[in-house]
């Protein structure tokens, strides 16, 4: 049986709710059912953080933060690294699956086929950071995530230029979003295949190699489902940043079909 991650939470539910109010996240708050039956009726997402290559030390912080976001915003999150959950009957319980800093080949052929069926049936995908450093030999997944990782410079501050001010994952962000992270370059620019939410200003940091158009977060409809990706999230500190948590919350809500891409209103 899957269990929500029971790890020390440095971000309390109270702090999350306070930051949500300050940042205008009320539109993303979902009704909170009461009692056991109500808990069973909550939308559920799956947090999948299996790694076959590099493993991020920040994974426990990410799991804790996303679980706490669910606690505070009316959805339930189950965390696992067991790829056996990628089966039709298990995936049917979820609105979206988050590949949370996965790396390498994490699913076998049968598990890949089950996940493809999940998305084609209307399921959602959330990719965080090294989700783009995952499953290089699975072309369908490459289309889902939008772009594969190529390399990165050292962790450093940079300016993120927010292009889309309507999507729920970027609506409350500043147009020039200053933050510190490990900034990915991708093997190909996904623009034209996805809807770009934000790009990096390479003049504000060292080591970027994609030029003036360097997408770093995006969304798209894909093969019957919904996909959202952010290149941020390498550091533990990311999961204590109110703006980054807002970014994640909006992406999850979109991928799960709880808000629309254009307005943040309820619906798929």
C-alpha positions, -999 to 999 in steps of 0.1 A, spaced: 0 0 0 13 34 -9 19 59 20 24 96 20 60 104 29 65 107 66 96 129 68 104 159 89 85 189 74 104 222 76 75 239 59 44 237 81 9 237 68 3 270 86 33 286 68 20 273 34 -15 286 40 -1 320 50 21 322 20 -8 311 -2 -29 340 11 -1 365 6 5 353 -30 -31 351 -41 -34 314 -42 -69 313 -29 -82 305 -64 -63 272 -63 -77 261 -29 -100 231 -33 -129 221 -10 -116 200 18 -139 170 25 -145 160 61 -143 125 76 -129 92 62 -153 92 33 -144 127 24 -107 119 25 -113 91 0 -130 115 -24 -101 139 -25 -82 142 -58 -50 122 -56 -16 127 -72 13 103 -72 48 115 -64 74 92 -81 110 98 -72 129 67 -83 164 73 -96 187 51 -117 215 76 -122 222 108 -102 202 112 -70 193 146 -56 198 151 -19 167 174 -20 142 146 -29 130 142 8 125 180 10 106 180 -23 84 151 -12 76 168 21 68 201 4 45 186 -22 28 164 4 22 195 26 9 214 -4 -17 187 -8 -26 188 29 -32 226 26 -49 227 -7 -74 198 -8 -56 170 -27 -38 139 -14 -3 130 -24 12 95 -22 50 91 -25 68 61 -38 99 49 -55 84 15 -64 79 14 -102 54 -15 -97 27 12 -91 28 18 -129 0 -6 -135 -35 2 -149 -54 -6 -117 -31 14 -94 -27 45 -117 -65 47 -120 -66 61 -85 -47 93 -95 -54 125 -114 -17 131 -122 18 116 -117 47 138 -107 82 126 -118 100 142 -90 137 144 -98 137 110 -114 169 101 -134 178 73 -158 157 44 -169 131 40 -141 103 20 -158 103 -13 -177 84 -18 -209 51 -29 -193 52 0 -168 58 24 -197 28 10 -216 6 14 -185 17 51 -181 10 58 -217 -25 44 -213 -29 66 -182 -21 97 -200 -42 88 -231 -71 83 -207 -68 119 -196 -42 117 -169 -17 144 -160 21 145 -158 42 169 -137 80 169 -144 103 185 -119 140 193 -127 157 160 -136 125 145 -149 141 157 -182 172 136 -173 150 104 -175 141 77 -200 162 89 -230 153 57 -249 116 62 -246 105 86 -274 69 89 -261 83 101 -228 106 126 -246 75 141 -262 57 142 -229 84 160 -209 91 183 -238 129 183 -239 158 163 -226 185 176 -203 219 183 -219 241 199 -192 242 226 -165 266 251 -150 272 255 -112 243 265 -90 239 303 -91 214 331 -91 197 339 -124 167 359 -137 137 339 -150 116 359 -175 79 350 -170 62 350 -204 27 337 -195 9 356 -168 -24 337 -171 -13 301 -164 -20 292 -127 17 281 -123 30 316 -133 1 340 -129 14 353 -95 51 355 -103 70 386 -111 79 393 -147 115 391 -137 118 363 -112 152 363 -94 161 330 -78 190 305 -73 190 271 -88 209 246 -110 199 259 -145 195 233 -172 203 235 -208 183 212 -230 192 191 -260 167 210 -281 145 241 -277 110 228 -271 93 261 -282 68 253 -309 61 219 -294 50 232 -260 36 264 -245 65 282 -229 57 297 -195 91 312 -186 126 314 -200 161 322 -186 179 354 -192 214 341 -199 229 375 -195 222 372 -157 243 340 -150 273 321 -163 273 289 -184 240 290 -203 244 279 -239 209 281 -254 210 318 -262 183 344 -261 155 318 -262 161 295 -233 127 280 -220 128 267 -185 91 259 -177 62 249 -200 30 231 -204 11 213 -232 -17 189 -240 -1 156 -250 -17 124 -263 -50 129 -245 -36 142 -213 -19 172 -198 18 178 -192 37 205 -171 74 208 -166 97 231 -146 135 230 -148 138 244 -113 140 224 -80 175 211 -77 181 226 -42 165 219 -9 160 256 -5 137 256 -35 111 238 -14 111 265 12 106 293 -14 69 306 -14 71 316 -51 85 283 -62 59 264 -41 32 286 -58 48 276 -92 46 239 -83 11 241 -69 -2 257 -101 15 231 -122 1 203 -102 -34 218 -103 -32 222 -141 -18 187 -147 -45 171 -124 -72 189 -144 -83 209 -113 -78 243 -130 -76 253 -166 -44 264 -183 -57 298 -194 -76 311 -164 -70 290 -133 -108 284 -131 -120 249 -122 -120 223 -150 -97 203 -171 
